[in-house]
Amino acid sequence: MVYVSHLALHNFRSYELVDVALDAGVTAFVGRNGQGKTNLVEAIDYLSRLSSHRVAGDTPLVRAGCEQAIVRAAVVKDDRTAVLEAEINVGKSNKARINKSTLPRARDLLGLLRTVVFSPEDLSLVKGDPGDRRRFLDDLLVLRAPRLAGTVADYERILRQRATLLKTAGAARRGADEGALATLDVWDTHLARVGAELLAERLAVVEALAPRIGVAYETVARGAHREATGVSYKPSFELPDTADAEVLEKAILEELARRRRDELVRGVCLVGPHRDDVLLTLEDGAGVRLPVRDYASHGESWSFALALRLASYDLLREEGEEPVLILDDVFAELDAARRRQLAEHVAQAEQVLVTAAVPDDVPDGLAGARFTVAGGEVTRDA
C-alpha cells in the first residue's frame, strides 16, 4: 500500500504554515472557493511531478512576498515511511530532499510518489490545443519511467537552442554568420536523436492507453460501448510504421533536411514531437468516427476526459505501485450519473483525495475522513 500520511507546507500558495495528518482511503477537503483546499492537493501532486496541474510555472506557488516555499510529505510504502521535500525558489534552482538528504537534482525526486489528478482543467485534454495533449502524454511517460524526465528536459533545451540558431542561420543565408548554418547540422542530429526517443515512448504509451480508454469510457458513460472510442498519435509528418527509435531518428533527420528552407525562412522548428498531436475520436449514431474536439457534446467531452485519466490510473496501477488519486473539484462539473459512476470506479483505491466546495458535492460512495478548509485553517471534522 502507498499513501501520504502527512503533509506540511511553508509559504506555499496561501499557506504560511500548515500541517495535516492523513489516512489511507478517502479524504475530502471541503470549503468555499478561495479558501485553499485545492492548494493542499496541488502540493501533493507537485511532489509527484515537480510541476502544477493549474499553472505553467513555479512562481505562483510561492506565497506572495516570499522567496521560497517548502512542500513536505511523509509517504508510506509497505509500512516504511519516507519524507519527501521540495524547496521551490523564486529566481533560483529548486532543490529536493529525501529524509532530509539533499538530492543531486530536483528531478531525482520523481517516481517516489505517483499521482493521477482529475480536475476541471481536464476538459482541455479534449477541447484544448495539441500542447495540452502532448503534456498529458509526457507527464504520463515520466510517471511510468522517471528517467524520461531527462529526455523531455533535453528535448526542450535542444528545441530552444535550435530555434535561436534558426533565426541566426536565416540571417546567414542573407550574408550574415555562415558558421550558424554549419552548426545547424549538429543541432539537427541532437534533435533527431532525442526527439526519436521521446517519439518512440509516446507511441508506446498511446498504444497501451487505447484499449483502457475504451473500457474507462464505457464505465463513465453508461450506454456507451468501448469500441466507440478511438485514440491515435498524430505526427507532424508521415512516420514509418514502427516505434523503433533508430528508424524514427533517421526519418526525423530526413524530414529536417526536406523542411530546412521553410525553417530558415520562418525561423521556427517545424519538425519534431513538439509539433505532434493525439487524435481522439468517438463514433456517432451512424458508426462514423469523428474528432471529439469538434463534434462531441459537453457531456461526451467530459466523459472522454475522465476516461483519459481513468485509463492513466489503470495503466500505472497495472504496471507498478498504485498512484494516489486526486479528485480536485471535479464533481461540481459532472451530472449525478457521472458523479456516481466515477465514485464507484475509484472508491477502492488505496488513497483518494477529494476537494469540494460543499459537502453535497462529495458522492456517498466516497465516504471517509473529512476536513473543513476556511480562513487558512484546515480542521478535521469530528
ABEGO torsion letter per residue (X at the ends): XBBBABBBBBGBEABABBBBBBBBEBBBBBBBBGAGAAAAAAAAAAAAAGBBAABABAAAABBBGBABBBBBBBBBBGGBBBBBBBBBBBGBBBBBBBGGBBBABAAAABGABBBBBBBAAAAAAAABBAAAAAAAAAAAAAAABAAAAAAAAAAAAAAAAAAAAAAAAAAAAAGBBAAAAAAAAAAAAAAAAAAAAAAAAAAAAAAAAAAAAAAAAAAABBGBBAAABBBBBBBABBBBBBABAAAAAAAAAAAAAAAAAAAAAAGBBABEAAABBBBBBBBBAAGBBBBAAAABBAAAAAAAAAAAAAAAAAAAAAABBBBBBBBBGAAAABBAAAAAAAAAAAAABABBBBBBABAAABBAAABEBBBBBBGGBBBBBX
